[in-house]
Amino acid sequence: MQNPSSKPRIVVVGGGAGGLELATKLGERLGRKKQAEVTLIDRNTTHLWKPLLHEIAVGTMDEDVDAVSYRGHANAHHFFFRVGTMIDIDRESCEVVLAPMHDDEGVEFLPSTRIPYDYLVIALGSISNDFNTTGVKDNCLFLDSPTQAHKFHNKLLNKFLRIQRVPGAEDRVRIAIVGAGATGVELSAELHHAVQEINNYGFNAVSKEHLQVTLIEAGPRILPALPERISGAAHGELVKIGVDVKLNTMITSATKEGLHTKDEQLIEADLMVWAAGIKVPEFMANIAGLETNRINQLHVNEFLQTTRDANIFAIGDCAQFTNPDGSRVPPRAQSAHQMASTCYKNLIALLNNKPLHAYKYTDHGSLISLASYSTVGNLMGNLSKGSMFIEGRLARIVYVSLYRMHQLAIHGLIRTGLIMLGGKLNKWLRPRLKLH
């Protein structure tokens, strides 16, 4: 499409960690000076850091403190925000195609629309991969979005409320989590922490004896993508707090009664969470003729441009980047952050006819938070000969700092300080405003 404006149009699809950081930096650099029109598109109206969704799911995090309004943030940082869901890309006319929008009753109130671009950045992130396992979509919950996290939270509260109001009606809440990656492991620990916290809100009849958490992993150890020492330390902590960890257990189907294993066992559960594996949404498979892999990630070159269109970039979980040694960049928040920084530099370089910057992944290590019980991880990363194992209070401080770095990237120093102050005040007030 012919650009009627002399200003280049940069469109970022997906307001996750990488997408929002990128749109913010582009808005501050280009939008503020009217050098480009920067637009962020997301299906939600607020942003939450995805690694925190498990805390929202169990109710130990107050979303009101940490959620970021896309519209307000866009206005403050000189870019535009459009709510919508991308369903296609028209590369010939250089337009992003958005799905029609419907109200709560299913009535369409906005037809399919098109957003023109000169440069497009796909930052859609990823969703859970159920590997087409029978019954999972109908019987399991996922933690890919705040909406799904709220759904789990409501179901959990209803179970606890029944225990509180109808003594003896149910012995315990049985929760089965499939997938012992970071999400599954952190959710398992956070659930036990939540039982302790929930007493502050009028659920005095609920105790840890009413919670049965089963963590299921198809492989021989939890946290398979991380070093064995981290895996072993986390496993020990989970067992210590009462999580039933089942290794080498393949799930073949899910029913209302629970999860069925390959060896024909039934793991009974009231709530089932699927957190095994990732993929990019199905509509992304070979979208607009772009090259994708088996989990629908877009192939990108060393500059994060898609292999078949130099004006379309991909960053974060939806991008497949292969390192010089043949390994692939893992789907982590630190990867998205680093890709956003490189993509930002390359978009600026393109606008100024400068050479592009090659992306280089730096593994700064991995940290796993086990709620208030412990934090374990390694610093300097798996690729570094100087990798250092840390745990306990130091690891917790570093874990929290990762989120603070994300906040600094999108808010700046002063705003981040005010958010931290508000969070501490809210944490102090919540136990004093008990809910009955």
C-alpha positions, 0 to 999 in steps of 0.5 A, spaced: 500 500 500 502 506 498 504 510 504 500 517 504 505 519 509 512 521 509 513 518 516 515 510 516 509 506 519 512 501 524 507 496 527 508 491 533 504 485 533 504 482 541 504 486 547 508 481 551 515 482 554 519 483 548 513 487 544 511 492 549 519 494 550 520 495 543 514 499 542 516 503 548 523 504 546 521 506 538 515 511 541 520 514 545 525 515 540 521 516 533 514 517 536 516 523 540 520 526 535 514 525 529 519 521 525 515 515 525 508 512 526 509 506 531 503 502 533 502 496 538 497 491 536 494 486 542 488 482 543 488 484 551 487 491 553 492 490 559 499 487 559 502 483 565 509 479 565 507 472 563 512 469 568 507 472 573 501 469 571 502 463 576 501 468 582 495 471 579 492 464 578 493 462 585 491 469 588 498 471 591 499 477 586 495 483 586 494 484 578 491 492 580 498 493 582 502 490 576 498 491 570 499 496 565 494 499 561 496 499 553 492 505 552 495 509 557 502 507 556 502 508 549 499 515 550 505 516 555 510 514 550 508 516 544 506 510 540 499 508 538 495 502 541 490 498 537 486 492 540 485 486 536 487 479 534 491 478 528 489 473 523 493 474 517 498 478 513 497 481 506 505 482 504 503 484 497 499 490 500 503 491 506 497 490 511 496 486 518 489 483 517 485 483 524 479 479 526 472 482 526 470 483 534 464 481 537 461 483 544 459 478 549 453 475 546 457 474 540 454 479 535 459 483 531 460 490 532 467 491 528 468 488 522 475 485 520 480 491 519 487 492 516 493 496 519 498 498 514 505 497 515 512 499 512 516 495 517 512 489 521 514 486 528 511 479 530 512 478 537 506 474 539 509 469 544 507 462 545 501 458 548 501 451 551 502 445 546 497 440 548 500 435 542 493 433 540 492 429 547 485 427 547 480 431 552 486 436 554 482 442 551 475 440 554 478 438 561 484 442 562 486 449 564 492 453 561 496 459 564 497 462 557 493 469 559 491 473 565 484 471 563 486 463 563 489 465 570 483 468 573 479 462 571 483 457 575 483 462 580 476 462 581 475 455 580 480 454 586 477 459 590 470 456 589 473 449 592 476 452 598 470 456 599 466 449 599 471 447 604 470 453 609 462 453 608 461 446 608 465 442 613 466 435 611 463 435 604 470 435 601 477 432 604 481 436 599 482 439 593 486 435 588 490 439 583 494 435 577 499 439 573 502 436 567 509 439 565 515 440 570 518 446 566 518 453 570 511 454 570 509 447 572 514 447 578 513 454 580 505 453 580 506 447 584 510 451 590 505 457 589 499 453 591 502 451 597 504 458 599 497 460 597 494 456 602 498 459 608 496 466 605 488 464 604 487 464 612 488 472 612 482 472 608 477 469 612 478 462 610 481 459 616 478 452 616 483 451 610 489 448 611 495 445 607 492 438 609 486 440 604 491 441 598 494 435 594 498 437 588 501 432 583 506 434 578 507 430 572 513 430 568 514 425 562 521 425 562 526 423 567 527 429 571 523 436 572 526 442 569 529 438 563 532 445 560 536 447 566 542 444 569 541 438 573 543 441 579 538 446 579 533 440 577 535 436 583 535 442 588 528 444 586 525 437 586 528 436 593 524 443 595 517 441 592 518 434 595 519 437 602 513 442 602 508 436 600 508 436 592 507 429 589 512 429 583 511 423 578 517 422 573 517 418 567 509 419 566 506 420 560 499 422 559 495 419 554 488 423 555 484 427 560 477 426 562 473 429 568 475 424 573 482 426 571 489 424 567 490 417 564 497 415 563 500 411 558 501 405 563 493 405 564 493 409 571 488 414 573 491 420 576 484 423 579 484 431 580 479 436 581 483 441 577 488 439 571 493 444 569 496 443 562 503 446 562 507 441 557 511 444 551 509 450 547 507 452 540 505 458 536 498 459 535 496 455 529 494 460 524 501 462 524 503 456 520 506 458 514 502 465 514 503 469 508 508 464 505 513 466 511 517 460 513 515 456 519 517 450 523 513 445 526 511 449 532 509 455 528 515 459 529 517 464 524 524 462 521 529 469 522 536 470 520 541 473 524 538 480 524 531 477 526 528 478 519 524 473 517 527 469 512 522 470 506 521 478 507 526 483 510 521 488 512 518 483 517 521 481 523 520 476 529 522 476 536 521 472 542 517 465 543 514 466 536 521 466 533 526 460 531 533 463 531 539 458 531 545 460 534 552 459 530 553 452 534 546 449 531 543 450 538 536 454 538 535 460 543 530 458 548 523 461 549 525 465 555 523 472 557 531 474 557 531 472 550 525 476 548 528 482 552 535 481 548 531 480 541 527 487 542 533 490 543 537 488 537 530 489 533 530 496 536 537 497 533 536 494 526 529 498 525 533 505 527 539 502 522 534 501 516 531 508 517 538 511 517 541 506 511 546 504 516 548 496 517 544 492 521 546 488 528 547 481 528 543 478 534 547 474 539 543 470 545 547 471 552 545 466 557 545 470 563 542 464 567 536 461 569 532 462 576 526 458 579 522 461 584 519 456 589 514 461 592 516 463 599 520 456 600 526 457 596 529 460 589 534 456 586 538 457 579 544 459 576 548 465 574 552 467 568 548 461 564 549 454 561 553 457 555 558 460 560 564 456 563 563 460 569 556 458 571 555 459 578 549 455 582 545 460 587 539 459 592 536 462 597 535 469 599 540 471 594 537 467 588 530 470 590 533 477 590 536 476 583 529 473 581 525 479 583 530 483 579 529 480 573 522 483 573 524 490 575 529 490 569 522 489 565 519 494 569 525 499 568 525 498 560 517 500 559 517 505 565 523 508 567 526 509 573 522 514 577 515 510 575 518 503 577 520 506 584 513 508 585 510 502 582 514 498 587 512 503 593 505 501 591 506 494 591 509 494 598 503 498 601 498 494 598 502 488 601 501 491 608 494 493 607 491 486 604 492 482 610 488 488 614 482 488 610 480 481 610 475 478 606 469 474 609 
